[in-house]
Amino acid sequence: MRKAGKILVVDDYEANLRGLGQLLRSAEYSVTSATNGRDALDLARRERPDLVLLDVLMPGMSGVDVCRELKRSDETCLTPVVLISGAQERRTILDGLEAGADDFLIKPIDAEELHTRVRSLMRLKRLTDDLDSAETLFLTLGRIIEARDPYTEGHCERLADYATALGRRLELQQADIDALYRGAFLHDIGKIAIPDRVLLKKGKLTRKEFASMQRHAEIGDSLLATVRSLDRVRPIVRHHHERIDGQGYPDGLCGDAIPLLAQIVSVVDVFDALTTDRLYRKALSIDTAYRMLREKAKGGWCQTIIVDCFIDLHQSREAEAAPARVAV
């Protein structure tokens, strides 16, 4: 028989574990249990439950402490957590909310209320899983697009490394750095709609072919519009070919109207293209790439400060890596 979902129940009192377990199993949930916080954390990471029910008052780690640890971990931060308390204490509720709890139940537990809240949070977890799967699919598509051209192998990983490092150097918020990481993989996802005869053409593109290639930014934006969790990435995908002089595409944005994250990805994208072998030419030297980046910036491509910051960052990393290469 297909189970309705997996629930981890945590309580140091065995009678409570048995009672909750019976109620949940009667509704076809798969139930695992733990009697202390440490075991609960281990089970949550190993078993990946769809929901965790946590008693607040336990020896050692309290339910609030366990909740806080679950929400801090990348592996379990999206798992719904319900705290169970025997007293309607305002401080307990506030502490639980601060720790990231998704809901509360008050003892003695009403069976109907339990099932209603569990069903609601299970629906939320299913939605979160679907969104996560969709995002994973898009990131995989980014790699598939890269694989169409053997000359761009590793391009996405290098861009993710460059872009996030530059974001940190510019002291951006973590949410922006996360968007840069995803944007590095997805910036060219719209190329999935570009024919190979255009995408992989060795010679100069015709005007019609170039117009077709330019459409990849808009196509990519439209594709990502189907996944809400990628909303912060869409401006990168749409605008990484804009120029501050207004001569870019697809929208001809200029100056500060171009999102900063899109400019960052644009800079690292061009640098990687210059310093790796391509269908139409061999890789250029790093010094030549630096010079070309600066010339393009002065010519109206992007903010000079972003290029200067990236070059400074790249030179620092090259200097740090040099002793290691010599040692090898």
Secondary structure, DSSP 4 states (H G I P E B T S, - for coil): ---S-EEEEE-S-HHHHHHHHHHHHHTT-EEEEESSHHHHHHHHHHH--SEEEEES--SSS-HHHHHHHHHHSTTTTTS-EEEEESS--HHHHHHHHHHT--EEEESSPPHHHHHHHHHHHHHHHHHHHHHHHHHHHHHHHHHHHHHTSGGGTTHHHHHHHHHHHHHHHTT--HHHHHHHHHHHHHTTGGGGGS-HHHHT-SSPPPHHHHHHHHTHHHHHHHHHTT-GGGTTTHHHHHHTT--TBS--SSS--BGGGS-HHHHHHHHHHHHHHHTS-BTTBPPPPHHHHHHHHHHHHHTTSS-HHHHHHHHHHHHHHHHHHHHHHHH-
